[in-house]
Amino acid sequence: MKKFLCPLLLCCSLFSFAQSSADLSSQKWVDSVFNSLSDDQKIAQLMVVRVSTKNANGVVWYDKEVSENIRKYNIGALCLFQGNPVKQAEMINKFQSQAKTPLMVCVDGEWGLGMRFDSVGNFPFQLTMGAMQDAAIVNKVGAAIGEQ
């Protein structure tokens, strides 16, 4: 048992050290980028900008406005709402290529991606899930939303 345990502990220690070195390297990069920003740019990193909306005519993309916000303010994040997943990916790539600082991307999708993207399956609303008598079903739905 000891012969097995010693190599295992050694491997875990080496992995932990390698991981902490990678974390330290990443942290140094983040700090160097953050320290290169002006005070206004640091504030702009807190801004999350909506990429699209939906009206009676369909999806409206704010590509010109978002591009302007990236250029003018160096915003920190994009929030995805309506649209096709492929178009969303194209827009993210376009905006990332324009950004001086990598953009965080988030989705307003508390009941799954189908809430915002066409061609993606929907899940029940939270009100429905709250009425379920079987917590295991609710847990499975939550896991499936997370996997999306």
N, C-alpha and C positions, 0 to 999 in steps of 0.2 A: 504494500500500500504506500509506504514512504517513497519507494522508487518511482511510483506513478505521480505522487503528490508534488514532489520537488520539481520535476520538469514542468508540470502544470502551473505551479506558482511562478516559475521563472518566465514562462510564456506570457502569463497574465501581467507580470511586472513589466516585461519588455513592451507589450502591447499598450499598457497604460502609459509608459514613458513616451512611446512613439505618438500616441494620441495627444498627450499633453504638449509635446513639441509642435505638433500640427496646430493645436489650439493656440499656442503662443505665437506661432508664425502668422496665423490668421488674425489674431488680436493686434499684432504689430502693424499689419496692413490696414486694418480698420482704423487704428489710431492715427496712422500716417495720413490716410485720406481725410479723416475727420479734422485733424489739426491743420490741414491745408485749406479748409473752408473758411470763408469770412463769417462774421456773426449772422449776417442776413442769410447766407447759404445754409448755415446750421439751423436756423429757424425754418427755412424752406424745406429742409429734410423732414420736418414734422408734417408737412402738407400731403394729404392724400387726395388725388384728383380723380373724379369720375370719368370713365372712358366713353360711356354710351348711355342712351336712355331710349325709351320706347314711346312713340306717340301714335296717333290714328293711322299714320302712313307707314309705320313699321319702326325699325331700329334707326336711331339717329346717332352717328358717330361724332364725337368731339375731337377728331384728330387734329384739326388746325389749332383749336384752343389748347389741347394738351401739349402739342409740340411747342406752342408759344410759352406755356408755363414751364416746360422743361428748359427751353432756351433762356428765358428771361430770369427765372427764379431758381433753377436747379432743384425742382421739387423732389420729394423722397419716395413717393409711392403712387401706384395706380390702383383704382378699385374697379373691378369688372362687374358689369350689370347685365344688360341684354346683349344678345347676339349669337352668332354661330361660333362654335369652339375653334374652328380653323381660322376664322376672321379674327377672333380674340388673340390667338397665337401670333398671327401676322402683325397685329397692332402692337402687341407686347414687344416683338422683335424690333419693329420700327422705332418704338419709343426708347427701348434700351440702347439702340445704336445712336440715338440723339443725346442721351444722357451722359453727363460728365461723371456722375456718381451712379452706381448700379441702383436701379429702382426696385423697391419692394412691390410685390403684386399681391392683392387680396381680392376676395370675392364676397359680395354680400349674398350669402347662400345658406341661411340657417336651416332650410329643409332640403338641402342638396343642390347640386349644380343645375338640375332640371328647373329649379326656381328661376334661373337667369339665362341659361343657354338653351337654344332650340336643339333638337335631336339628341337630348340627354334625358334619360328616364327620371321621373318624378318620384318623390317619397311622400308619405303622409305628413300633414301639418303637425306641429308640436301639440296642438290642442287634442288632436286625435290620439297621438302617442300617450298623452297624459291620461286619457280615458282607458287605456289598455290595462287589462287585469294581469297580463303576463309580462313581467319585467324582462324576461329572456328575449322576447320579441323586440321590445324597445331597444335592448342592448344590441341585437343583431342589426336593426335599422340604423342605429347610431354608428356602428362599425362600418356598415355599407356606405353611409354618407361620408365618413372619414376616408374610406378607400377611394371614393370618387375624387 
